[in-house]
Amino acid sequence: MLLPNKTISYNESVLMLFPLILHTIEERPDISVIDLYNSLKEECTSVIQFTQSMDCLFALGRIDFSAGSGGLILC
């Protein structure tokens, strides 16, 4: 997991994507994970950064995955 430190700036960390992901899901509650990634891939340094950000938000209880619709849910 990439957290900000002496060598990793905030913009390169997973924390930078948290507000972008949450805001996008809030605007489009029916968005799928792949559509979310496609809408944010210009802000991501890699797919790994996006995946780690999604993992952190899930672990923190901020998002959940809807098995039925394949979308994301804000908690």
N, C-alpha and C positions, 0 to 999 in steps of 0.2 A: 504494500500500500504506500502510495506516495503522499506523505504529509510534508508541509513546509518545514524547512530547516535551513542550515547554512548553505547547502548546495542546491536545494530545490526551492524555487520561488513559489509564492502563492499561486501564480498563474499556471504553473506546471503541476500543481498538486490536485488531488481529488476534490478538495474543498471548494475549489473555484467553480466546479460544475453543480454543486448542490442547489444554489438559488436558481440557476438556469433550468435544471431538470424540474424542480418543484413548480416553478412558474409556468413552464410549458405544459406540465400535466394539469395544472389548475385551469389553464386556458382551454385545453383540449383533453377532457377527462376520458375520452374513448381512444386515445392514442395507443398504438402498440409500441413495443420496445424498439423494433426496427425502425419505425417511423420517427420515434423520439431520437434515436441515434442519428438518422439521416438529417433531422432538423438541427442537430447540435454538432455535427461532425466537423464544422469549420472552427468551433471553439475548442474541440478536443485535440489533444496532442497525439492521442492514439485510441484505438478501441479498448485497450487495456485500461486506460484512464477512465473511460466511460463506464466500463464494466465494474471497476473498483468503486466508482462513485455510486453506482446503482446498488452494489453490495452493501456499502456503508449506509445508504439511506434505508435499505431494507432492514439491516441489523439495528438501526436506530428507531425503527418503527414508524418512519415517515412515509413509506410507500409499501404497497402490497401488490401482488400479482393476481389478477382475476383469471382463474382457470377457465371459466366458461366463455368469456369474451376475448380472452387473450390480451386484454388491456391492463392498464396500471390504475391503481387506486391510491389516492392520498389518504393517509391515516390521521 
